[in-house]
Amino acid sequence: MKAKILIVDDNADIITVLEDRLQASGYSTVVARDGQQALEQIEQESPNLILLDLDLPKLTGIEVLKRLSQIKQVEELPVIVMTAHGSVNAAVEAMKEGAYDFLTKPLDKDHLLIVIRKALERDSLKRQVAYLRSEVDGRYARIIGHSTSVRSVVEAAQRAARSDASVLLLGESGTGKELFARSIHQWSHRHAMPLVVINCVALTETLLENELFGHERGAFTGADRLQKGKLEMADGGTVFLDEIGDMPLPLQAKLLRVLQDREFQRVGGTRTVSVNIRIIAATNKDLRQAVKTGQFREDLYFRLNVISLTLPPLRDRRTDIPALAQFFLERHAREAKRPAITLSPTSMDALTRHPWPGNIRELENVIARAVVLSPTDLIEPDVLALAPEDAHLCGPHNGALPYLELPYHESMDEHSRHIIARAIEKAEGNQTRAAEYLKLQRTYLARLLKQQRDRQEGKVESEAEP
């Protein structure tokens, strides 16, 4: 679509020349010959940019600029003022009133087109940033739920947001720790500054160090320029350290210095970099146990654990499941362009009874899959594909486990299968982490999984009764 430019000038010859130049360069044009007409054209035509002469009848260019600053819908509209040679003071006043740039008459054609292009690019970039910010804010804007367990954590988080104290978010995987971190940032006085997210388990120790602190030019092979780390990029804002329990010990010592002194050195550097940041950390590990086993520094634990918030698992806030399911349903229905799709009552009942070992993340994935795969606009339980072996853990049995009625060895095998499946779900498919949750060797867990597969395929007989 062609950018529309409003030309505001009382000189007919100048208007003609500008229209010819701009239209030849691919722009569409509209015209106003005085200040009052300019305001009317802005309202009627919604131009993308204004070329505004300062010396106008009825309303001067400066008065037009002042009126524009009072209209919220057009206060960001780029305005390039045109003024006679030598009227620098008027141009400076126009810039103070919000003009993007100024040009002196007679106008240079090439310079005019360059300034217009840059003004439109800047406006487009601002719109994109605003859109992306609204998308992010929309995705993380709401903490869904009115259960007592959730509201108590929300209230504590809102109180914590008023300070700069470090916050440690605890809870199982998928309970919404990043959402709470973003909410705390938005509720804080730092909300206009960046929130930088760093996943402490996704990178090797070397890459994570570079991600956190950045590096100086020549710090290592390929470091051909200085690179700022995320801690430096977050200056004035908030740093969210996800999976802090998996941070290597050497980096824990360096992070401790940041928390104590709010300063660090880039990789390969000697100059101290000072930062003003607020730290929010999250983990699904038991950090107290990790401190006892020497996997986590005690001094860092106490630095992070100034305010501790434990997020409840979804199975402990079942009254929130219908609202969460509806929220995810509406979001994914919009993305899939299926606005009329709904959950049947039996589906909602199945969702409410499911144990949700993967918590809210698992619920969202189930809803997203159902929206895509449902053959009709009414999602039935079979489309949800909730595993029946999990569903009966919280069903009409009042806590009883049906496999307890099986013979001893079959019951033990079934119970083992449930425990392992739940650990793998909690670890998001990562068998090493699942083994850590179960306090098993990774190789032993792999052997148990192989035995389960072999039993399902009929390759292994059950142990004989003693």
N, C-alpha and C positions, 0 to 999 in steps of 0.2 A: 504494500500500500504506500502511495506517495505521501511524504510528509507535507502537511499544509502549513504555509507561512502567511501570517497576516502582516501586510505592509501598511504602516500608519504614517502618512505624510500629506501635507497640504499642497505639495508641488506636483502638478499633474505630470510634468516631464520626468521627474525622478521616479514617480510611480511606474510610468511606462517602461523606463529603462530597467528597473528592478524586476518588474513582471517578466520581461523578455529574458533576462539573464537567468532568473530562477526557474522559469518553465523550461528553458533550454537545458538546464541542469537536472531536470527530472522532478522538480517540486511543483506542487499546486499552490495557487496563490489566491488570497482574498484581500480586499482593499478597504481602508478607512481613511477619511480626509480630515478628521478632527478627533479630539480626545473622547468626546461623548460617543461618537460613532464607533470608535475602537472598542469601547466597553461593550457596546451592543453586539458587535461582530464576534467578540470573544465568547459571549454567551450563546450566540446562535451557531457559530461555525466550529467552535472547539478546536482552534488551531494548535499545531505542535510547537510553534515558535513565533515570536513577534519581532519584527523590525520596527522600532519605534523612534520617530523623530521627536526631539525634545521641545521644539518650538512649534506648538500647535494651537489652533483656535479652540475656544470653548473650554477645554481642559488641556493643560500643558502635559508634556510627557512625564514630568515628575509627579503630577497629580494622578495620572493614570497608574503609575507604578504604586503609589500609595493606596489607591483603590484596590489594585490587584492583591496587595499584601493582606487585605482584609477579607478576601474571598478564599475560603479554605480550599475549594476545588481547584483553584488555579494558582495558588501561591507558589507552587514549584514550577510554573510555566517559564521556560527560558525566554528572556527578553534581551535583545541586543539593541542598544540605543544608538541613534545616529545624531551627530551634532556637528555644528560648523567648526571649521579649523580654528583653534585657539580657545574654544569654550571648554577647557579642561576642568574647571571648577564645576560646571554643570554635569560633566560626565562623572566626576567623582561623587557628586551628590546622588546621581542615578545609581551608581554601584552600591552606595550605602542603602538605597531603597530596595535592593535586591536584583538589579540588572546583572546579567551574566557577563557582558562585555560591552565595549563601546567602540564605534567606528567614527572616524572624522570624514566629513565631506570635502572634496569629491571622493566617492568610494572607489577603492581599488577592487576590481572584479575578482581576482584570484584570492586576495585576502578575505574578501566578503564570504566567498564560498568555503574557505577553510574554517573561518570562525563559525559559520552556520553548521558545518558538518560536526565540528567538535562539540558544539552546544547540544546538538541532537544526540550524539553518542553519549554524552554525559547524562542527559536526561533519560535515555534508554537504560543505561547502566543503573541509575538510581531506581528506576521502576523495577528492574530485575531484582535488585537487592531487596527492595521493599516486598516484592512478591515472595521471594525465597524466605525472607524473615517471617512473613505471615504464614507460609506453609509450615515452617519449623514450629512457630508459636502455636499454630493450630493443632499440630500433631502432639505437642507436649503441653498443651494449655490446661488440660483438665485431669484432675485426679478423680476417677470415677469411684463412687461408693459412699454409702452413708452408714455402714456398720460401725459399731462402737470402736472396734480395733483399728479401723482405718482413720476415723475422725480424730482419735486421740493422737495418732502419729502425725496427721496433717497439722493439728494445732501445735504440737511440739515443733514441727518443722517451720511453721510460720514464726514462732517465737525465736527459733534459732536464726532465721533469716535476718533478723534485725541487728545481729552482731556480726563480727568478722571471725568468730571462733571457728576452728576446724570442726567439721561434721563427719562422723563415721556412720555410714549406712550399712546395716547388716540385714541378712535374710537370705532365703533360698534363691537360687537362680530363677529369673523370670518373674520376680515379685514387683518389679517396677522401680528399681533403685535409680536408674538413669532419669526416669520421669521425676522422681522426688528431687534429685540433684538439680535438674533444670528448673523445677518449681522454686526451690530455695533461692536459686540465682535470680529468678524473675521477681521474687518478693523482696530481694535485698536492695540496698542502695547502689549496688554495682550493676543493676540490670541493664544499663545503657552501654556497658562495656562487654568485652567478649566472654563467652563461656567456652572453654577449650576442653575437649574430652580426650583423654589418653587411656588406651586399653593396655594395662600392664602385662597381660598374658599373650598378646597377639604378636609380639616382636621378640627377637633375641635380645640378650643383654646389651650387646653393642649397639644395635639399632634403637633400642629403647632409650639408651643414654643419649644418643644423638637426637632422638625425638624430643626428649625432655629439655636438654641443655643447648642444643645446636652445636656448631663447630666453627672454628676459625679457618681461614684459608690456609691450606697446606697441612692441616691437622692429620690427614691420612691420604693415601693414594686416591686421586679423583676429587679431592676437596679443593676445587679450583676457585672457590669464592666463599666468603663468609655466609653462614646460614644461621638464622635465629631459631632457637628452639621454641617449643610450645609454651614453656613457662614464661619466656620473654614476650611472646606474642599475646599472652593473656594479661599483661601488665594492666593493673587497674580493675581487672575482672575476676573471674572464678576459674579454677582448675579442677576438673572432675577426674580423679584417678580411679578408674574402674578396675576391678579385680586386683586391688592393692596387695592382697595376700599372696599373690604370685610374683611380686617384684623381687628380683634377685637381691641377695644381701648386700653386695657392694653398692648397688644403687640406693638401697634403703639408707645407707650412711650418708650419701650425697643429698638425698631428699631431706634427711633430718636437718642438715645445715640450712637448707632453704626455709624450712619451717621455723628454725631458730633465729636466723639472721636475715631472712628475706634477700639472700644474695647467693651467687654461684659463679662458676667460671665455665665458659664454653669448652667443649672438647678441643684440646690442643692449644688452649689459651691461658694467659696469665692475668688478664684484666678482669676485675670483679664486676659482675653485672647485678645491679639491684632491681628488685621487682616488688610491686605492691599487689599481692594476690591473696585470694581466699581459697583454702583447700577444702574440697569435699571428696571423701574417699568411700569406696564401696567394696564389699567382699561377701562371698557366701561361705567363707572359711571361718573356723573358730580360731581367731587370732590369739586368744589367751593360750590355747593349746599349742599353737604355732610358736609362741614365745617360750613355752616350757621346753619344746623340743629343739629350740635353737634355730627355727626356720624364719623367725621374724624378730626384729630388734625390739626389745622391751621399751627403750627410750622413744623410739618412733611410734610404737603403739600408744603410749601415753600422750604423745604430741597430737596424734590424730584423734584420739578418743576423748576430746574435750566435751563434745555433745554426741551421744550415741543414740541412733534411732533404729529400731528393729522392725522391719516391714513384715506383716503377717502373711503366711502362705494363703493361697486362694481357698484351700479347703477349710480354713478357719474364718472365712468371711463369705460364706455361701449366699447370704442375702444380697451380696453385691453382684453375683454372677449374671442375673438377668439384665441389669443396667450395663455391665461391661459387654455382654454378648450383643446387646442392641447397638452399643456404640461402635463396636468393631464391624457389625453387620452393615450399618449405614456407611461407614468409611469405605469398606471394600466393595459394597454395592455401587457406590459412586465411581470408584476406580474401574470396576468391571462394566459400568454402564447398565446396571440392573437395578434401578431405583425401587422397583415394586416388590423385590424379593423379601420374604419374611420367614421367621422360624415358626414351625408348628408348635402347639402346646406340648406335644410329646417330646419334641426336640428340646424345648426349653427345660422340660423336666429332666431329660437325660443329661443336659449340661449341668444342671444344678446338683445332680447326684454324683457326677463324675469326680474322682479324687484329685485330678489335676496335679500330677507330680511335677509337671513343667510350669505350673502356675499360670500367670496371665499371658506369658508369651505362648504357651501351649494353646490356651483358649483362643488367642488371636489367630494362630495358625490353623486351628480347626475351622474357625469361621471363614477365614480367607479361602480355604480349600473348598468348603461347602458352597460358597457363593459361586465359585468357578464351575464346580462339577454338578450342582443341582440341575436336573433336567426340567424342573418346573420352578415357578416363583414361590413355592412353599417348600422350605427345607425340612425334610423328614429325617428321623434318627439314623436311617441306614446311610444317608449321605454324609452325616457327621463322622462316620467311621470311628466311633469311640471303641477302643479295644474292650471286648467283653470281660477279659480277664482283669482289667483294671476297674471296670464299671461296678463289678459286684463287691469291690472293697468298701463301697459306701452306698449301699442300696437298701432294699427293703428287708435286709437280714439283721438290722439293728446291731451292726458291728460284727456279726458272726461271719466266719470265713468258710465257705462251702467245702473247700478241699480238706478241712479238718475231719470230715467224715470219711475221707479216703483211707486206704491202708497206709501203714506207717511210711514205707519208702516212697510211695506215690505222693503222699502228703508233703513229705520233706522236699522232694524234687520240685513240686509245684510251688511251695513256699520259697525255695531258693530262686526259682525262675522269676517270681514277682520281685524279690528283693533286688536281684541283679538288673532286671528291666527298669526298675524305678531309679536305680543309681545311674544307669546309662542315660536315661531320660534327663535326669537332673544335671548330668555332665554334658548334655547336648551332644551325645554320641561319642564323646571322647573317652575311650576305654581307660587311658592312663588316669584321668581324673576320677572316673568311676571307681577304679581300683583304690584310689586314695580315700574316697568316701567310705568304701567298704573295709578299709584297713587290710587290703589284700595285696599280694604281689601281682604286678601286671601280668606276669606269665601264668600265674595260677588262675586269675580271672579268665584269661584267654582259654585255658584248658577247660574251665567250667562251661564257658560258652560253646566250645566245641562239643562237649558231652551233651549239652542241651540240643544242639543241632543234630547230633547223631541219634539221640533218642527220638526226635521228631521224625527222622528218616528211617527209624526201625533198625539202626545199626548196633545199638547197645541195649542189652537186656538189663532190666532192673536187678539190683543186687538180691541175692537169695535171702530169704528170711533166716535169721539165726535159729 
